[in-house]
Amino acid sequence: MPDLQFVEPESFGPPTMPFSQGVRAGNLFFVAGQVGSGDGVGEQTRSALERVRTVLAEVGADLANIVSATVFLTDVADFAAYNEAWVAAFGDHRPARATVRADLMGPGLLVEVQAIAVLD
């Protein structure tokens, strides 16, 4: 069995679902899909990325460690607002990214972000 580290940020409260918020496998770190809160896709994107930051911080990483992300949007018409919030968060860092239209598991959810990071 591989040496895995399972991460559950204390600030998220006790787990309510049967998965980890993050899993470290060697120098790879996998962040589970994070959803945000707030009005509109821009605010939800900012909030979801803040949750991604929180999970990454548990292993001493930040958004600059992300090498790949998959983003799920409920409405492709929201792409521009989501992309604007993404650029604001990542600046010049450009991880590989896929954006997919999907139904999300919760009322009012507009965006979900999952990511893979490389750790030092």
Secondary structure, 3 states (H helix, E strand, C coil): CCCEEEECCHHHCCCCCCCCCEEEECCEEEEEEEECCCCHHHHHHHHHHHHHHHHHHCCCCCHHHEEEEEEEECCHHHHHHHHHHHHHHHCCCCCEEEEEECCCCCCCCCEEEEEEEECC
